Amino acid sequence: ASGKQGEHMGIIIFQIIPYLPQALGVFIGRLLGADALWCYYLARVANLMFYTACCYFALKWASRFRMMLYAIMIMPLTMFVVSSCNNDCMLFGLMFLVFGAVLSDSFDKNKAIAFIVAFAVMCTSKMNYIVFILLLLLLPKGRWKVKIKRWQFVAIVLAVFLVIYEGMGLLVGLLSNYGVIERPMVDSNPAAQLMFVLKNPLRYLVVFLDTMRNNSFFISTGGLF
């Protein structure tokens, strides 16, 4: 970047964690002496295996809406993304893991830990996933098996997210050869958009449903907005 500070600049500094599965595939390929093409294929296989593992536990944990989750998991567009060299593969897998934990009959210690890690990684990579914290409000009291209170758990989730977020920023600042890469977003203010959604949930829901209806629920595009 030129170093100029523009209005509403997006900072790309956290694109490390989502690439770990495919990086592992490339690492294994290099250990086996594979060429670049085979390393690329191994990266795709590693991505798909990570996604499959997340979906397995999500479906195992979920006690309701399993068929709906499964249908979304195997959508052609979803499968195309998760079987490619794409950072969204990890985010999709972790997203379903969060859904599975919330839809379980017992939100216990193991599911709570999975929720914390998945939420922190997702939000560190893409801030819009922060709205998933609201899913905790949908958990009935009878299924809450964590020993601490709900507001305390939310505080822990946000604290872990902030630690990873700031830690990744520090790591990039100290060790990266690229440093901070600025991406201008003309006429866009993601933070203001997120605040609008959180302050006007009903209006956002009406606009969302109207958009889906006017576009035939995006069926012809395979769910691509």
JOVENWO-V230170 format. One line per field, one symbol per residue. ss: DSSP state (a for helix, b for strand, c for the rest). phi: phi as a letter, one per 20 degrees, with the letter a starting at -180 (. if undefined). burial: b if it has 16 or more other ideal C-beta (glycine too) atoms within 10 Angstrom, else e. Layout:
ss=???
phi=???
burial=???
//
This chain:
ss=ccccccccbbbbccccaaaaaaaaaaaaaaaccccaaaaaaaaaaaaaaaaaaaaaaaaaabcccaaaaaaaaccaaaaaaacccccaaaaaaaaaaaaaaacbccbcaaaaaaaaaaaaaaaaacaaaaaaaaaaaaccaaabcccccaaaaaaaaaaaaaaaaaaaaaaaaaacccccbbbbcccccaaaaaaaaaacaaaaaaaaaaaaaacaaaaaacccc
phi=.fnfeefleedecdecgfefgffffffffffemfefffffffffffgfffffffffffffffdblffffffffdggffffffddebffgfffffffffffffeefbeeffffffffffffffffebfffffffffffeffffeedffefffffgffgfffgfffffffffgffedffemedecfcflccgffffffffecffffffffffffffdlllffdmnef
burial=eeeeeeeeeeeebbeebbbebbebbbeebeeeebeeeebbebbbbbbbbbbeebbebbbebbeeeeeebeebbeeeebeebbeeebbbbbbbbbbbbbbbbbbbeebbeebbebbbbbbbbbbbbebebeebbeebeebeeeebebeeeeeebeeebbebbeebbeebeeebeeeeeeeeebeeeeeeeeeeeeeebeeeeeeeeeeeeeeeeeeeeeeeeeeee
//
